[in-house]
Amino acid sequence: MHDYILLVDFDETITVTDTLSFVAAAGYETNSISQPWAEFGNAYMADYNKFTEQYKPESRTSIASELAALEAVESVELASVANVERSGLFKGVTHAALTKQAQNVQVRPGVSQVLQLCARSKGVNTVSIISVNWSSLFICEVLKQTCGVSASAANKTSSDDAVDVTVYSNEIEMDELGRGTGSLQDSSAYNLRTGAHKASILRQIQNEQHGKTIYLGDSTGDLAPLLEADLGVIVGQKKSLRETCARIGVKIEPFKSLPRGEILSNINAGSDEKVLFALDHWYELLSYGPLAEIY
C-alpha cells in the first residue's frame, strides 16, 4: 500500500455551498451593522470586474499566464478584507458565535465517510484542509459537527496533538478576552488569500510529510494546487473552472477512469499535457483511484 497525503479545499468542495455568509452571520449576530452582506459582495465584484479589465481572460491562454493572474487577484481579496474590517462587522465576535453558525453548514454526501476513513487509515499519512475561508476555528467546528472528525488549526497543533484533520486557513483576530478586534488578519495564523498561497502550503506539507499528494478543489482558485499535487481532483461541476482549463489547455478526465491502486508518480510531472480528474460524488474516491485500496 502506498502512503498518501490528502489535501482538500473547504468551501464548495467539502460543503454544499460557500460558507462565508455563515461566518459573517456571527458578526451580524454580535453587532448592529446596517450594511447588508450583499453590499460587501457587490463591492468585491466591482473590484474583480476592474481586475479582469487588466487581466483579460481571453488573453490568458497558457497555464503560466493564468496562474500569474490568479496570484495577482490577491489585491482584490485584500481590498475586500479591508472593506469588511472598516465596517467593524467582526468586532466583539466570539468563538461561541462562530461555533453556533457551524451547525448551519451542510457538507457534500460522502465527505464524512471519506474523511473518517482517511484520517484513521495507515495508508494516509495526513489529512489537511487548505482554505481561504476567514476562520479556521469555524472550519474545525464544521468538521467536528458534521463529519465526526477532530480538527485543529495548523498554527495551534503540536506534535503531541492527536487530531484527525489539520486546518490551514485564515483567522479572525481575537483580543485577550477572546473577542474579535475587528481584524480579519490574525498575525499568528496563516495568510491564505489566493491559489498561490494554497500551493505554497501544499509544498510545505510535501516537504514535511512522506507520501503522494492528492488535492481536491472545486474552483479556479484551486488551480495552482490542483496542478502541483501528484493527483489533482476537481469536485463538482463548476463551469468557470472547466472553461478555464479548456482555455489554457488542461485536460479533464473522469475520476472513474483511474484504476484502483497506487499513484506511481506525479501525473503531470515532465508532461506537456496537464491532466486533472473530475468526480461528481465523494463516494467515487472509495471506488476508483488510489484511495480505493484503503477502503
Buried (B, 14 or more C-beta within 10 A) or exposed (E): EBBBBBBBBBBBBBBBEEBBBBBBBBBBEBBEBEBEBEEBBEBBEEBBEEBEEEBEBEEBEEBEBBBEBBBBBBEBBBBBBEBBBEBBBBBBBBBEBBBBBBEEBEBBEBBBBBBBBBBEBEBBBBBBBBBBBBBBBBBBBBBBBBBEBBBBBBBBBEEEEEBBBBBBBBBBBBEEEEBBBBBBBBEEBBBBBBBBBBBBBBEBBBEEBEBBBBBBBBBBBBBBBBBBBBBBBBBBEBEEBBEBBEBBEBEBEEBEEBEEEBBEEBBBEEEEEBBBBBBBBBBBBBBBBBBBBBB
